[in-house]
Amino acid sequence: MFDRSERGDRAVILCPTPMQRDLRGEQPDRIEEFKELVTTAGAEIFEIITSTKQSIDPKFYIGSGKAEELKQAVEANQADVVIVDASLSPVQERNLEAFVQARVLDRRTLILDIFAQRARSYEGQLQVELAQLKHMSTRLVRGWTHLERQKGGIGMRGPGETQLETDRRLLNARVKSLKGRLDKVMRQREQGRKQRKKSGAKMLALVGYTNAGKSTLFNLLTDANVYAEDQLFATLDPTVRQFTAIPGCSAVISDTVGFVRDLPHELVAAFRATLQEALDADLLLHVIDDSNPEHRDHMKEVYKVFDELKIDDVPTIEIYNKIDQSGHPAEIQQSQSDAPDKVWISAHKNTGIDLLIKSIEERIHRTHLTLKFVLPMNLARLRAQFYQLEAIRDEVIDDSGQWQIEVELPIEKWRQMAKSAEPSAEFVNNLLAANHVTLDENSQDW
């Protein structure tokens, strides 16, 4: 084990890149992003070593020649830490540390460290600690190699378990405790979401790659004052504010944590309570840095996390931000169904925001449908289903004993109910037909 130096972290960074990625010209941009991650964590970079390799060495991840070059760089710069832009196995990390005689961190550990520095809320701190403990559980052996085996002899007999086993047991107990606390936080958040849904408020969620400008846009749309800086992971703790720009529409917007390349699986799992805002949203606002030449790859990383969270049926507007830097004009692009699905803006210069608000208003009205109708008493099961979905906005019983109700549901949900095997499907189908709503999911004619 190597302790953190009191003078600060003097870092040598290693950027290994597969041959095929290098041929596509992505290496410089990836190195710049990794440099920004390292400086965000608080380290000072003294040397950058790159490596192009077609195969991974099981001992050091890199070849022995490159490992020797790394060792010489550590000695020459009196570096305290080597930070590798890759996910190392515990064995590779341990072998490299022993060889270069300095602490070695991989990309996952670096991101976890940044999250630990930035988390401010109780929930965020719980989530980061849980992710760190899960990651640490695979690396426990590194610090206790001298206690891996029980010893015999007078005064050496212990309680029947090694120090490593004791640590693992204590770590598992802490993980269990953290999960219990997070479950409580998640239930509280769920109650808040249900209350907003019950009140009829539309739920919007800002998502996107880190440093795309989500928090700046969030402040602009909600008159909030959340922390917004030109740096990676400026936002970790979720914030929810009212969105009042659309007359006659109650809505809230949540600002969520940004994504990054190779986001550690432990973080995706731990931040599920935070990202639940995106799961339950009526409309996703995917913010993209239009000035970044890598923005297409960044979008793929965001959608990869969406797949992991099983977010696949939430309507989305792609917001191409920072057009003051890219030179793209402010405009709206319609989808095949004439719904706005792409908007070009500059949150920093307040350009194109009127187009964005117009797009949000149109998409909100397209995603939900409110119907008033008379429900016969023999369809009490359908009424119970509406209540279970928290979709009933108003209800009275008329003189004939039938329910006069007002129901608001996403159009997709109406269509699912009309196509279901329930006896009430025919009633819902006729109701939609009377209101000119087609069952064709690719059509918006209603």
Secondary structure by P-SEA (a helix, b strand, c coil): cccccccccbbbbbbbbcaaaaaacaaaaaaaaaaaaaaaacccccbbbbbbbccccccccccaaaaaaaaaaaaaacccbbbbcccccaaaaaaaaaacccccccaaaaaaaaaaaccccaaaaaaaaaaaaaaaccccccccccccccccccccccccccaaaaaaaaaaaaaaaaaaaaaaaaaaaaaaaaaaaaabbbbbbbbbcccccaaaaaaaacccccccccccccccbbbbbbbcccccccbbbbbbbbbcccccaaaaaaacccccccccccccbbbbcccccaaaaaaaaaaaaaaaacccccbbbbbbcccccccccccccccccccccbbbbbcccccaaaaaaaaaaaaaaaabbbbbbbbcccaaaaaaaaaaaccccbbbbcccccccbbbbbcaaaaaaaaaccccaaaaaaaaaaaaccccccccccc
